[in-house]
């Protein structure tokens, strides 16, 4: 459901072309796909550490400071489908397409 949330929020998951709902992601493949935004939805992983990974300085999201972690959003709201899913969608949209929220 996470990929669906990203799409509904105005983004495009970088692994949209992968048919399997669950798969192992190679860090080098993330560098090759060069995401504009990175949402870190894993406990004890933070943007400062992610930005320092080998080769990741070349990723647009790292260069443009578009990395977001638990300091920027409530991970529980984002990764649990339930009554707060509309809140999750709003949070993701604000991170992925901030220009759509100017002046609100």
C-alpha positions in Angstrom: 0.0 0.0 0.0 3.0 2.3 0.4 3.5 2.7 -3.3 -0.2 3.5 -3.7 0.1 6.2 -1.1 3.1 7.7 -2.8 1.2 7.7 -6.1 -1.9 9.3 -4.5 0.3 11.9 -2.9 1.6 13.0 -6.3 4.8 11.0 -6.4 6.1 8.0 -8.4 7.8 5.2 -6.6 11.3 4.5 -8.2 10.6 0.8 -8.3 7.2 1.2 -10.0 8.3 -1.2 -12.7 8.8 -4.1 -10.2 5.9 -6.5 -10.2 6.5 -8.1 -6.8 5.0 -6.3 -3.8 8.0 -7.3 -1.7 11.6 -7.6 -2.9 15.2 -6.9 -1.9 16.5 -3.5 -3.0 20.1 -3.1 -3.9 21.6 0.2 -2.8 23.4 0.7 -6.1 20.1 0.4 -7.9 18.7 3.3 -5.8 21.7 5.4 -7.0 21.1 4.4 -10.6 17.4 5.3 -10.4 18.3 8.7 -8.8 15.1 9.6 -6.8 14.1 13.2 -6.3 12.8 12.5 -2.8 13.7 9.8 -0.2 11.3 8.9 2.6 13.2 6.9 5.3 10.5 4.8 6.9 12.7 2.4 8.9 13.4 2.6 12.7 16.9 3.9 13.6 17.7 5.1 10.1 18.1 8.8 9.8 18.7 11.2 6.9 22.2 12.1 8.1 23.4 8.5 7.9 21.6 7.8 4.7 23.2 10.8 3.0 26.6 9.5 3.9 26.2 6.2 2.2 28.8 5.4 -0.5 27.8 6.9 -3.8 24.6 8.5 -2.5 26.0 12.1 -2.8 25.1 11.8 -6.5 21.4 11.2 -5.8 19.2 14.2 -6.5 17.3 13.8 -3.2 20.6 13.9 -1.3 22.0 16.9 -3.3 18.8 18.8 -2.9 18.2 17.9 0.8 15.0 16.1 0.0 15.5 13.3 2.5 12.8 12.9 5.2 12.8 10.7 8.3 11.0 10.2 11.6 12.0 13.8 12.5 9.8 15.0 9.6 6.8 12.6 9.8 5.2 10.1 12.2 6.2 6.7 10.9 3.3 5.0 12.6 0.8 7.2 10.6 2.6 6.5 7.3 3.1 2.7 7.5 -0.1 1.5 9.1 -3.2 1.3 6.9 -6.2 2.3 8.9 -8.4 5.2 9.9 -5.5 7.7 9.7 -4.7 6.9 6.1 -6.0 10.3 5.0 -3.6 12.0 7.4 -0.8 9.8 6.0 -1.7 10.9 2.5 -1.6 14.6 3.4 1.8 14.2 5.2 3.3 12.4 2.2 1.9 15.0 -0.2 3.4 17.8 1.8 6.8 16.1 1.5 6.6 14.9 -2.1 4.9 17.9 -3.7 5.4 20.8 -1.2 4.7 23.5 -3.9 1.1 22.3 -4.0 0.8 23.3 -0.3 2.1 26.9 -0.4 -0.2 29.3 1.2 -2.4 26.8 3.0 
